[in-house]
Amino acid sequence: MKKVDCNFEGSHILLPLPPMDVKAEFEMDVYVRFMRYLRQVPVSRHDIGVLTAIQYVADMMDMPDEHITKILVDLGLRAPRMAFPEVYLEVVDKISLREIHDLNYGSFALRELRHHWQAIREDKFAAFNRGYPSLVEGIFTYG
C-alpha cells in the first residue's frame, strides 16, 4: 500500500488513499470530505486536526463517528490514538482484547492500525487503562 503523508512529517500520521473500487461512492464521498476539511482545519497539532476532520465529516453526513473512522482506517488512515474518537477506541480495544482468545477476529486494517500504534510506541495497555466513573464522596455541610 502506498503511503500518503503530505505535510505531516514527524507526526506519525499516514493519510488514507482513495478507494480503489469505482462503485464505492460512499467511501469516496467520506474520503473527499475528510481530505478537503483536513487541508483547511486551523490547528497546530495534526492528530487533533484528524480528530476534528473525522467529527466534521460525521456531522456533515449525519453518521456516527465510529463508522466514518472505520471507513477511513480501512482506506489506510494510520494515526496515534489521540486522533481517533473515544467511541472508536472503545470498539478497537474490545476487539483487541477479544482477539487474544479468538484468532483473526479483527480486520486487516485494524491489525495494521495496532501495528502502527506499536511502531510509534503507543501504550500497549491502553485497553486496560480505560477510565470508568466512580463514586466520589461529597462534603456535607450542616447549616
N, C-alpha and C positions, 0 to 999 in steps of 0.2 A: 504494500500500500504506500502511495506517495504521502509525504508529509507536507502540509501547508502551514507554515508558521511565520507569516509576514509580520514584521514589526513586533513580534512577541519574543525577541531574543532574551534569554535569561529568565523567562517566566515559567518555564516548564509547561507551556500550553501548546498543544498541537490542534490546529483548527480542522474542522471537518471538510470533506470533499463533497462535491455534488453527487447525488445518486446516479449510479450507472444505468439503472433501469429507466427507459424512456417513459414507461407507463406510471412511474412513481410520482404523480403530480403533487400529492400532499406532502411527501418528503421534500420535494424540490421547493415547494412553497415555504416550508419551515426553514430550509437551508437559506433561501434567498432573503427572507425576512431577518433571520439571525445575522447573516453576514452584513447586510445593509445597516442594521442597527449597531452592530459591533464596531463598525467604522466610525459611527457618529457619537458613540457613548462618551460622555465627558468625565472620565475617571482616570486617576493616575495609576491605580492597581489593576492589572489586566485580569486577575481572577475575579475581582468584583465586577469588572466590565462584562465578563462572560456570564456571570450570575444575573446581572440586570438585563442582559440581552435575552437570556432564556426566559426570564419572567415577562419581559416585554412581548416576546413572541407568543407566549402562553396567554397573556391578556388579550392581545390583538386577535388571536384565533379562537378565543374562548375555549381553551383546552387546559387540562391540568398541567402543572409544571413538570411533573414526573414523566408524563407522556412525551412532551416536547424534548425533555432531556434524554429520554431513551432513544428517540429518533436521531438526535444529534450525536449521541455516543455510538449508535450503530453506523452513522456516517463517518465516524473517525475522530470525534472530539475527545481529546485527552487533556485533562487539566487537574490541578490539585483539588482536594476535597472541598476546599472553601469556595470553589467556583460552581458548585452544584447545589440545588435546593435541598433543604433538610429532608423533605419527604422522599426524594430520590435516594438520598444517602441511607435512609432507614431501610428502604427496599433492598438496596445493594448489600447492606450489612446483614439483613436477614437471609438473603440468598447466599452470601459468602459463608455465613455460619452454617447454613443447611448443607452447603456444598462439601463440608467436611465429611458428612456421612453419605451424601448422595453424589456419586461421581458424575461429572459433566452436567450438573443441573443448570448452571448459568450459560448464557450465550457466549459466543466467541468474543464479541465486542466487550462484554462485561469482564471476561477474563483478561483481555488486553488492557482494559482500564485499571484493573487491580495490579497487573504487572507494571503499568506506568506509575502507579502510586508507590509500588515497591522501589522502582528505579529512582524516583525522586525523593525517597526516604520519608514517605508519609508514615504516620503512626500505624504500626501493624495491628494494634489492639484497639483501634478506633471503634470497632463494632461493640466492644465490651465497655467502652467509656461513654456510653450514651447517658445523657442527663435525664433523670426521672424526677418528677415533682415529689417533694417531701413535705411533711407536716412541720411547720415552724411554730414554736410556742410563742404566743404573743405576751406582751406585758400588760397585766391587768392593773388598772389604777382605780382606786376607790375614791369617789368624790364626796 
